[in-house]
């Protein structure tokens, strides 16, 4: 009489994970919003959103630091241009 094979205590596998792509950190949505508002020409909104995004990225480890910084640069540049335009307008009115 032959003995049956010993039972295996391994859990069943329902497929292998070969070739799957690794999880990638998501891009921060606030950073993307800062970039979009910076491109659209808003001045204060991308600055506020950019700083909020950098803080959130630091806390959560998400991606998007470069996007947030570009939004900040666009926002600060627009504030400078608008401020210069207002100063030139007042200077032109006073003369």
Long-range contacts (C-beta under 8 A, 24 or more apart in sequence): 24-63, 25-61, 25-62, 25-63, 26-62, 26-63, 27-62, 27-63, 27-64, 27-67, 28-53, 28-56, 28-57, 28-60, 28-62, 28-63, 28-64, 28-67, 28-68, 30-56, 30-68, 31-57, 31-64, 31-65, 31-67, 31-68, 31-71, 32-64, 32-67, 33-71, 34-67, 34-68, 34-71, 34-72, 34-75, 35-67, 35-68, 35-70, 35-71, 35-74, 36-71, 37-71, 37-75, 38-70, 38-71, 38-72, 38-73, 38-74, 38-75, 38-78, 39-74, 41-78, 42-75, 42-78, 43-75, 43-78, 43-79, 43-82, 44-75, 44-79, 45-75, 46-71, 46-72, 46-74, 46-75, 46-78, 47-72, 47-75, 47-76, 47-79, 50-75
